[in-house]
């Protein structure tokens, strides 16, 4: 994918584009959605109003990937099993209804003491070492430990899950329709094999963990099939830990690069809630969603042919000056701040409350534990991991002394 016009460049597989896509978004925000030539007919949807319209219109813009060779690798992972990410009503409505009990406000609230304990231990370990690399020491381990604990995974297996997850996420940088590398297929196979044994164990000895809750999920006699259960666990393990990892890393970078905002947050910790929302808006953990047209469609007066792919650029919409005054300014007290980092419509992220809680606890604990926290090498280029869609730093070294 490359230049659709002289002014627009959009290439998720270009390393320099992935490192900083925001300058490229500005051209997309100056006019209606753009049709470009790529792997198939594609429309780039970037303005806030247009992104919101597409995300709320599942009839014209479907989440079901077409059965073409371009998307064969998703079927290599899940077969024809639908997931909450890649389905439309009524299938999506059914799946969402069945998994919702695992994400009630009470269950999320009850996790808070445990999240604080895990974050505190990780930061204590970094303090004893005398150095703090945000990603390796906090942002990477915390979310996977929380998700794994929710799933009832024993602590000794956390690192194994993070390794598998990182391999799969990096597979996003494989240009379709090329198949996933063998390492990605092996990691996915390892996750499925692990949880097949865990599901069997929980059927015999159910507990209060997420796997047991999902096994027991019932609604008017309906339940998750074995394949649906496994697909949801895989999606939860991958999306549930990676997006929160990126929120913590991207948020810490934004604070460190805006010391006046960091000082405000230290002086007024009650701003943490609005600070998290601004971190999500300013450098979204999930940059883009994808939708498909099964019939001719239209968005903002632009005709979109049947068989097209819509790149719905959430992170560009979050920098739309028509919605956010001074959109490139990082302001932890920004209000209103109706960003789209968690999507919109029926696919609004089911784990949003958990991500916000983990981000608030992790970042708040780091600022409290290290009162002199600052970038180790201000202005130095920072490396990002392989996926454009899930934007996350490879490392973020900070000084604590």
C-alpha positions, 0 to 999 in steps of 0.5 A: 500500500502506498500513495493514493494521491500526492498528499497522502501516504499510508503504509502500515508495513513501513517501519518509519510510518509505524514509528510516527504515523501522526504527521501522515494523518494530517492530510487525511483529516483535511478532506473526505475519506480517500479511496486508494489502490492496495491489496484490494479496494481500500478507503481510508476513514480518518475524520472523527465524524466519519470514523464514528459513522462507520463504526456505528454502521455494521450493516454497511461496514461489516467486521466479518473478514471476506473469504478470500486468500488475503484473509486465509491466515485468520481462518488458519487460526480460528477456522470458521469460528466467529469471535467478538472481534470478527462478527456482526449481529446476531452472532456478535450480539450472542457472543457479547452477551455470553462473555459479558458476565466476565467483565462486570463492574464488580469483577473489575473493581475486585481486581484493584487490590491485586493489580496494586500488589503486582504493580508494587512488586514490579516497581520494587524490583526495578528500584532494587536494580537501580534502573527502570525500563518501563516496558520490560519492568512494568508495562509488559509484565503487569497486564499479562499477569493480570489477564493470566491470573483472571484466567487462573493461570499459575504464576510460573506460566506468566512469562511463557504467555508473554513470549507467545503473545509478543510473537503473535503480535509481531506477526501483524507485520507480515504483509498479507496475503503471506502466511504467518511465519512458523513461529507465529503459528507455533505460538498460537498452537501452544496457546490453544494446546495449553488452554484445551487442557485448562478447560478440561481441568476447569470442567472437572474442578470449576473455580471463580476464574474467567475460564470457569465463568466462560464455561458456565456462561448460559443464556436462555439455554445457549452457551459458548461452543468449545471452539468459541470458548477457545477463540475468546480466550486467545483473543482475550489473552492477546488483545487484553494484555497488549493494548494495556501494555501499550497504554502504559508505555505510550502514556509514560512516554507522553508524560515524560516528554511533557514535563509540565504535565507530569508536574501537574499530575504529581501535584494533583493526583486526582487528575489521573482519570482524565490523564489516562483519557488524554493518554488514550487520545494522544497516542492510542494503543490501537491505531486502526480498526478494519471493516469490509463492504459486502455491498456498495456503501457510502461514507461522507458522500464517498462511494465505496464499492462492494468488496472494499476494505475500510481502514478506520483510523482511530488514532487520526480521529483522535487528532481531528481539530474539528473535534479536539481543539489543539489536537496535537497538544497533550493536556491531562485535564482536557475536557470534553475528551470523547476519544475513540481509542476503545472504538465505538458502537457494538464493538466498543472494547469490552475490557475498557474498564480494566485497561483504564484501571490497570493504566491508572494504577501502574502509572500512578504507582510509578510516579509515587515510587520514583519521584525523580522519574525522567527519560534516560535519553531525551530526544533519542529515537525510540523503537516500536514493536512490529505491529502498526495496529497495536502501537507499542514501544519496544523499550522506554528506559527512564532514570529514577535517581 
